[in-house]
Amino acid sequence: MIKFKIRNEFLIFAVVGLILLALIAAGIEGVPALLPMIRLLLGLAFVLFMPGYALQAALFPRREDLDGPERLALAFSLSIAVAPPLALLLDQLPWGITLWPIFIGEALVTGLFSGVAWWRRRRLPLEERLTTGINLDLRGWWAAQDRTNRILYSVLAGALVLALVSAIAILVGPAPGDFFTEFYVLGSEGLAENYPRETAVGDPVTVTAGITNREGTAITYRIEIQVEGALLSEIGPVALDHGQTWEQDVVYALPEAGDDQVVDFFLYREGDVEPYRSLRLWINVLAAKD
């Protein structure tokens, strides 16, 4: 039989809050894939369970006030009820509804309710105080099941284990996107918009090209700029280690007039014959002025 009691669950809340604080401060860039999932799970508990549990513990400090399922349901319900007023309050503050204000707000609410619950609980006789515990007799429960239920629970347990192993493999294993190269072209404001849409024959056109190596190893690249299959310009070689980014203005000129001419940007890795990545822009080219 598994049996244990928790006399002060609010200490666990404090530990969860500190772990979540550390994970939020660390961010998600460059950390193992499992940590963002842990942060998500702790964040859900921090917002959807802990405030409501602390509030119901403050309202009903005696053990006989509510049973376990009632307290659990009330914890989730009150947590959801606390969220809108807190969001309205944060929206009126200068910082708005962003990550850190939400964390601090939820922490203050949970801490306040936990303090009141602990104070009210301490004023009660020891035998009347609420204590959280688990009594689980797996062997007795299994012996009470018939053959059909045992088969059903075994299948469900196997499916849960398979799902858990798959989830861990997905979280721990590298994401497919980690082994690709980012290739982009930016407009005049350094954004993926406001590209040059009109020029004259022979006039220089300037855009910003960028490469980020996420291949897991050092790669040498080159860029070809072509119009209607004709080479306009070539950039490179560009040698990048894993995680490095190269960004530079590139200039080309169109040799012939015409509307909606297609300008292709081809990215090659060292040794490749076919383009590894490609981008395309359209531009109207006016006849050169005399």
TORKE-848397 format. One record per residue: z negated, x, y of N, C-alpha, C in turn. Coordinates in steps of 0.02 Angstrom, whole numbers, plus 50000, padded with zeros to 5 digits. Example, Ala and Ser with C-alpha at 12.3 -4.5 7.8 and 13.67 -1.06 7.14 Angstrom:
2
49610|50660|49716|49610|50615|49775|49610|50660|49835
49646|50642|49888|49643|50684|49947|49606|50645|50002
% end
This chain:
290
50000|50042|49940|50000|50000|50000|50000|50044|50062
50044|50027|50108|50047|50062|50173|50004|50023|50222
49955|50056|50251|49908|50022|50296|49885|50070|50350
49894|50050|50412|49868|50090|50467|49857|50045|50528
49813|50068|50572|49797|50031|50633|49809|50075|50694
49831|50042|50747|49841|50077|50811|49791|50045|50861
49743|50083|50882|49691|50056|50926|49713|50055|50999
49758|50100|51019|49781|50102|51088|49856|50115|51089
49894|50061|51083|49967|50068|51082|49995|50090|51149
49955|50084|51202|49980|50103|51268|49990|50179|51274
49954|50217|51233|49966|50290|51231|50036|50304|51203
50056|50263|51153|50124|50271|51126|50176|50254|51179
50162|50202|51219|50207|50185|51274|50215|50244|51322
50159|50277|51337|50161|50335|51383|50203|50391|51354
50196|50403|51288|50235|50456|51256|50309|50439|51257
50325|50376|51242|50395|50354|51245|50424|50363|51315
50384|50345|51365|50407|50353|51434|50420|50425|51453
50377|50471|51430|50386|50541|51445|50448|50570|51410
50458|50550|51347|50518|50573|51311|50581|50547|51345
50580|50483|51364|50638|50454|51398|50650|50488|51465
50597|50504|51500|50603|50539|51564|50637|50607|51554
50617|50643|51502|50648|50708|51489|50721|50701|51471
50738|50650|51431|50808|50641|51411|50852|50620|51470
50824|50578|51515|50862|50559|51574|50873|50619|51620
50821|50659|51628|50826|50718|51672|50876|50768|51643
50881|50772|51577|50926|50820|51545|50999|50798|51552
51012|50733|51563|51080|50709|51567|51111|50705|51498
51177|50693|51495|51212|50686|51432|51266|50739|51422
51281|50777|51475|51334|50827|51468|51308|50888|51432
51343|50907|51379|51326|50968|51345|51267|50963|51297
51241|50903|51285|51185|50896|51238|51212|50871|51172
51174|50882|51116|51197|50857|51051|51208|50782|51053
51255|50758|51013|51275|50688|51016|51219|50641|50998
51170|50664|50958|51116|50621|50937|51069|50603|50995
51062|50647|51044|51014|50635|51098|51033|50575|51142
51096|50566|51162|51112|50505|51200|51096|50441|51163
51104|50440|51096|51087|50381|51058|51012|50369|51058
50973|50424|51051|50900|50417|51054|50880|50391|51123
50912|50418|51175|50897|50394|51243|50912|50321|51251
50968|50298|51221|50986|50228|51225|50934|50184|51191
50913|50203|51130|50864|50163|51093|50797|50161|51129
50774|50218|51154|50712|50219|51191|50718|50179|51255
50776|50183|51288|50786|50145|51349|50784|50070|51337
50813|50047|51281|50811|49976|51265|50739|49953|51253
50701|49994|51216|50630|49977|51205|50591|49977|51270
50608|50024|51314|50572|50032|51377|50584|49972|51423
50644|49942|51418|50661|49886|51463|50649|49819|51430
50665|49811|51365|50665|49746|51333|50603|49731|51291
50557|49779|51284|50498|49766|51243|50433|49785|51276
50428|49846|51301|50365|49872|51325|50335|49833|51384
50373|49815|51436|50341|49777|51491|50313|49711|51468
50352|49674|51427|50328|49609|51403|50269|49615|51357
50268|49666|51315|50211|49676|51270|50148|49690|51310
50154|49734|51360|50096|49750|51401|50072|49688|51439
50118|49645|51463|50098|49585|51499|50064|49536|51453
50090|49524|51393|50057|49477|51348|49990|49504|51325
49984|49570|51317|49920|49599|51299|49869|49589|51354
49892|49591|51417|49847|49579|51473|49827|49505|51477
49872|49460|51461|49857|49389|51465|49816|49365|51406
49827|49394|51348|49793|49372|51287|49762|49433|51252
49705|49457|51277|49677|49518|51250|49639|49509|51183
49621|49447|51167|49583|49435|51106|49629|49433|51045
49603|49455|50989|49641|49459|50928|49665|49390|50906
49621|49338|50914|49638|49272|50889|49679|49231|50938
49694|49258|50997|49733|49221|51046|49803|49204|51020
49836|49253|50989|49904|49244|50963|49909|49282|50898
49955|49259|50854|49967|49298|50793|50024|49348|50806
50039|49389|50756|50088|49443|50764|50157|49419|50785
50188|49371|50749|50255|49348|50770|50256|49319|50840
50203|49283|50859|50201|49254|50926|50199|49309|50979
50159|49360|50967|50155|49416|51015|50222|49452|51020
50255|49462|50963|50319|49497|50963|50372|49457|51002
50376|49392|50989|50424|49350|51025|50408|49348|51100
50344|49344|51116|50324|49341|51186|50339|49407|51221
50332|49463|51185|50346|49528|51215|50418|49533|51238
50465|49511|51195|50536|49513|51214|50551|49463|51270
50522|49403|51264|50536|49351|51315|50510|49372|51383
50449|49397|51387|50421|49417|51451|50457|49478|51480
50480|49524|51436|50518|49581|51460|50582|49559|51495
50617|49510|51464|50678|49484|51494|50662|49447|51559
50605|49412|51561|50586|49376|51621|50567|49423|51678
50540|49482|51662|50520|49529|51713|50581|49563|51746
50635|49570|51708|50692|49609|51733|50724|49581|51796
50740|49515|51801|50773|49491|51862|50733|49500|51926
50667|49483|51928|50631|49497|51991|50630|49571|52009
50624|49614|51959|50625|49685|51973|50692|49707|52001
50747|49679|51973|50814|49696|51998|50823|49672|52069
50798|49612|52085|50803|49587|52154|50765|49631|52202
50706|49654|52181|50667|49698|52224|50702|49765|52235
50729|49794|52181|50763|49858|52187|50826|49852|52231
50858|49794|52228|50919|49784|52267|50905|49785|52342
50843|49768|52361|50824|49768|52432|50802|49837|52457
50791|49883|52411|50768|49950|52429|50829|49995|52443
50819|50049|52480|50876|50093|52497|50911|50124|52437
50874|50133|52382|50903|50168|52324|50946|50123|52281
50937|50057|52285|50978|50011|52248|50961|50009|52174
51004|49975|52136|50994|49967|52064|51031|50023|52028
51000|50081|52025|51028|50138|51990|50978|50163|51938
50997|50214|51902|50959|50235|51843|50887|50253|51860
50877|50298|51908|50809|50321|51922|50765|50266|51951
50788|50226|51999|50745|50171|52022|50727|50122|51967
50775|50107|51922|50760|50062|51866|50705|50092|51822
50712|50156|51805|50662|50189|51763|50593|50187|51796
50591|50206|51860|50527|50208|51895|50497|50138|51901
50539|50088|51916|50515|50020|51922|50486|49994|51856
50523|50004|51802|50499|49982|51736|50435|50019|51717
50432|50083|51733|50372|50122|51717|50312|50097|51755
50320|50081|51819|50264|50055|51859|50241|49987|51833
50289|49943|51817|50271|49877|51791|50233|49883|51725
50260|49924|51679|50228|49933|51615|50160|49965|51622
50155|50015|51666|50091|50048|51677|50039|50002|51706
50060|49959|51753|50013|49912|51784|49987|49862|51732
50033|49831|51695|50012|49782|51645|49970|49815|51590
49989|49876|51571|49951|49911|51519|49880|49925|51543
49874|49946|51606|49807|49959|51633|49763|49896|51633
49792|49839|51654|49755|49776|51654|49736|49757|51583
49784|49764|51536|49770|49746|51466|49714|49790|51437
49718|49854|51451|49665|49899|51425|49598|49882|51456
49596|49866|51521|49533|49849|51554|49503|49785|51526
49544|49734|51515|49519|49671|51488|49498|49680|51415
49533|49720|51378|49515|49732|51308|49449|49768|51302
49436|49815|51347|49373|49853|51345|49313|49810|51361
49322|49754|51395|49267|49709|51413|49248|49663|51356
49288|49661|51303|49274|49618|51246|49232|49653|51194
49194|49616|51153|49161|49646|51096|49211|49678|51049
49191|49730|51014|49236|49768|50972|49272|49725|50920
49236|49677|50892|49265|49636|50839|49317|49586|50865
49318|49574|50932|49365|49527|50960|49427|49560|50990
49426|49625|50994|49481|49661|51025|49544|49660|50982
49600|49657|51015|49664|49659|50980|49677|49730|50955
49694|49737|50892|49716|49801|50864|49782|49789|50829
49828|49834|50839|49893|49829|50807|49893|49868|50742
49916|49837|50689|49916|49871|50625|49971|49844|50580
49982|49880|50526|50032|49861|50475|50000|49865|50407
50006|49810|50369|49985|49809|50299|50046|49792|50257
50069|49840|50219|50131|49831|50182|50122|49855|50110
50125|49808|50062|50119|49822|49991|50188|49815|49959
50227|49870|49962|50295|49867|49935|50296|49854|49860
50251|49886|49823|50251|49878|49750|50236|49806|49731
50186|49777|49763|50169|49707|49747|50224|49659|49767
50255|49673|49826|50310|49630|49848|50369|49633|49801
50386|49694|49777|50442|49702|49731|50428|49669|49664
50366|49673|49640|50349|49642|49576|50353|49566|49580
50345|49538|49640|50347|49465|49646|50418|49437|49650
50468|49480|49656|50537|49457|49661|50568|49445|49592
50611|49394|49588|50647|49383|49525|50708|49429|49521
50744|49426|49465|50799|49472|49453|50854|49464|49505
50871|49403|49523|50924|49391|49572|50906|49421|49640
50845|49410|49662|50824|49438|49727|50823|49514|49726
50802|49542|49669|50801|49616|49664|50872|49644|49671
50921|49612|49639|50991|49635|49644|51014|49629|49717
50999|49572|49747|51020|49560|49816|50990|49611|49863
50924|49623|49858|50891|49671|49902|50916|49742|49889
50933|49758|49827|50959|49825|49812|51027|49835|49844
51070|49784|49842|51135|49789|49873|51128|49796|49949
51083|49757|49979|51072|49762|50051|51044|49830|50070
50998|49855|50030|50970|49922|50045|51023|49975|50040
51067|49970|49989|51121|50019|49983|51169|50016|50042
51184|49955|50065|51228|49947|50123|51196|49976|50186
51131|49965|50194|51096|49993|50253|51095|50069|50251
51083|50097|50192|51083|50170|50186|51152|50198|50201
51204|50166|50175|51272|50188|50188|51288|50184|50263
51268|50129|50295|51279|50122|50367|51242|50175|50406
51179|50189|50385|51139|50239|50420|51170|50308|50413
51193|50326|50353|51224|50391|50342|51288|50396|50383
51328|50343|50386|51389|50343|50425|51375|50352|50499
51323|50316|50523|51305|50321|50594|51283|50392|50611
51242|50422|50567|51219|50490|50580|51278|50539|50580
51324|50529|50533|51383|50573|50530|51425|50568|50594
51431|50506|50620|51469|50496|50681|51434|50528|50741
51367|50521|50743|51329|50547|50800|51325|50623|50799
51312|50650|50740|51303|50723|50735|51370|50760|50736
51420|50730|50705|51485|50762|50703|51518|50763|50772
51561|50810|50784|51594|50814|50850|51642|50756|50859
51646|50730|50919|51692|50676|50934|51764|50702|50933
51812|50661|50911|51881|50685|50909|51906|50710|50976
51884|50679|51031|51906|50700|51096|51885|50770|51115
51833|50797|51080|51810|50864|51095|51860|50917|51076
51912|50900|51037|51959|50950|51013|52028|50940|51045
52029|50909|51103|52092|50900|51138|52088|50932|51207
52146|50941|51235|52151|50971|51302|52163|50916|51353
52126|50919|51408|52138|50873|51463|52193|50903|51508
52242|50862|51523|52297|50883|51566|52309|50828|51616
52307|50845|51681|52312|50793|51732|52349|50819|51793
52375|50772|51832|52408|50786|51896|52377|50740|51948
52357|50768|52004|52323|50730|52057|52366|50727|52119
52356|50674|52158|52393|50665|52220|52362|50703|52278
52382|50684|52338|52363|50722|52398|52289|50721|52413
52253|50670|52390|52181|50664|52404|52138|50689|52346
52169|50723|52298|52131|50747|52241|52113|50693|52191
52149|50638|52192|52137|50582|52147|52201|50566|52109
52193|50526|52056|52252|50506|52017|52287|50448|52051
52305|50458|52114|52339|50407|52153|52371|50440|52214
52408|50401|52253|52441|50427|52314|52485|50488|52300
52525|50483|52247|52571|50537|52233|52630|50534|52282
52663|50590|52293|52723|50589|52336|52775|50542|52307
52798|50496|52348|52846|50446|52324|52915|50455|52357
52918|50498|52406|52983|50508|52440|52986|50579|52468
53045|50609|52461|53056|50675|52488|53131|50682|52502
53149|50739|52528|53220|50754|52540|53242|50811|52496
53307|50816|52485|53333|50869|52443|53311|50937|52471
53282|50977|52428|53262|51045|52447|53194|51050|52480
53164|50993|52500|53097|50996|52531|53044|51006|52477
52992|51045|52493|52940|51058|52443|52896|50996|52432
52881|50984|52370|52835|50930|52350|52774|50964|52318
52714|50943|52340|52653|50975|52316|52608|50924|52282
52586|50941|52221|52536|50903|52186|52486|50952|52157
52431|50927|52131|52380|50970|52100|52381|50959|52025
52391|51012|51987|52390|51009|51914|52325|51038|51889
52300|51009|51834|52236|51032|51807|52238|51033|51731
52201|51081|51702|52194|51087|51630|52121|51100|51614
52094|51064|51565|52027|51079|51539|52031|51090|51464
52008|51148|51442|52012|51166|51372|51951|51138|51335
51964|51092|51287|51911|51066|51244|51929|51075|51171
51964|51130|51157|51988|51144|51089|51937|51179|51045
51882|51203|51075|51833|51240|51036|51848|51313|51030
51903|51336|51059|51921|51407|51057|51964|51423|51118
51974|51487|51132|52015|51507|51189|52088|51490|51177
52121|51463|51227|52191|51443|51222|52228|51467|51285
52291|51488|51276|52334|51506|51332|52388|51452|51340
52395|51428|51400|52440|51372|51414|52494|51394|51464
52547|51353|51467|52596|51358|51521|52621|51288|51536
52645|51277|51598|52668|51212|51620|52741|51218|51641
52782|51172|51619|52851|51167|51643|52859|51102|51682
52892|51106|51739|52909|51048|51779|52984|51038|51775
53005|50979|51750|53076|50966|51740|53095|50900|51773
53158|50896|51795|53187|50834|51819|53252|50822|51782
53256|50765|51749|53316|50748|51710|53334|50803|51661
53284|50837|51633|53295|50889|51584|53308|50958|51612
53314|50963|51677|53326|51029|51709|53260|51058|51733
53250|51122|51720|53187|51156|51737|53184|51168|51813
53131|51143|51844|53120|51154|51915|53073|51212|51928
53019|51215|51888|52968|51266|51900|52929|51278|51836
52899|51336|51831|52857|51353|51773|52794|51387|51798
52736|51367|51772|52672|51395|51791|52639|51423|51729
52611|51482|51735|52576|51512|51679|52597|51584|51668
52566|51616|51619|52517|51588|51572|52449|51576|51604
52413|51525|51578|52346|51509|51600|52300|51514|51540
52256|51564|51539|52211|51576|51483|52143|51545|51499
52120|51501|51455|52056|51466|51466|52013|51470|51403
51949|51485|51412|51901|51480|51358|51881|51407|51349
51848|51391|51294|51825|51323|51282|51779|51300|51338
51795|51240|51365|51754|51213|51419|51777|51232|51488
51821|51281|51495|51845|51302|51560|51898|51255|51587
51900|51250|51654|51949|51208|51688|51990|51250|51737
52054|51240|51737|52100|51271|51785|52131|51216|51827
52132|51225|51892|52161|51176|51938|52195|51212|51995
52256|51193|52011|52294|51230|52061|52349|51185|52089
52365|51195|52154|52422|51161|52184|52487|51190|52156
52533|51146|52138|52599|51168|52115|52652|51138|52161
52703|51176|52174|52755|51156|52222|52823|51158|52187
52862|51106|52197|52929|51105|52170|52974|51069|52221
53039|51075|52212|53088|51042|52256|53142|51010|52214
53165|50953|52235|53216|50916|52198|53286|50935|52224
53333|50951|52178|53398|50977|52200|53449|50924|52219
53441|50861|52198|53491|50809|52210|53458|50746|52235
53497|50708|52275|53472|50645|52301|53477|50591|52247
53433|50540|52254|53434|50485|52206|53367|50449|52206
53368|50385|52190|53307|50346|52187|53274|50351|52119
53208|50346|52119|53168|50344|52057|53186|50399|52009
53190|50460|52035|53202|50517|51991|53139|50532|51952
53147|50548|51888|53091|50561|51843|53074|50635|51843
53012|50650|51861|52988|50719|51860|52937|50725|51803
52952|50766|51754|52909|50775|51695|52868|50839|51702
52804|50834|51683|52760|50893|51680|52743|50903|51606
52765|50959|51578|52754|50973|51508|52703|51030|51501
52652|51019|51459|52602|51070|51445|52615|51098|51376
52619|51165|51372|52630|51199|51309|52570|51244|51294
52551|51246|51230|52504|51297|51208|52543|51358|51185
52510|51415|51188|52544|51478|51169|52571|51473|51098
52635|51486|51091|52667|51485|51025|52699|51418|51007
52684|51366|51046|52713|51300|51031|52784|51295|51059
52828|51262|51021|52896|51249|51044|52900|51181|51077
52863|51132|51050|52862|51065|51078|52804|51058|51126
52812|51016|51177|52757|51005|51225|52695|50976|51190
52637|51000|51212|52574|50976|51184|52550|50914|51223
52561|50913|51287|52544|50856|51330|52601|50847|51380
52610|50786|51405|52661|50774|51454|52638|50720|51503
52660|50726|51565|52647|50678|51617|52711|50665|51654
52715|50608|51688|52778|50589|51720|52764|50557|51788
52803|50577|51838|52801|50547|51904|52872|50524|51923
52875|50474|51968|52939|50450|51994|52941|50462|52069
52999|50482|52095|53004|50497|52166|53075|50482|52190
53079|50457|52251|53144|50445|52283|53164|50507|52323
53225|50531|52314|53249|50591|52347|53306|50573|52395
53294|50586|52458|53345|50572|52509|53392|50631|52518
53450|50616|52542|53499|50671|52556|53472|50716|52611
53487|50779|52607|53463|50828|52656|53494|50813|52724
53454|50819|52776|53479|50808|52843|53519|50868|52867
53573|50855|52902|53615|50910|52928|53579|50943|52987
% end
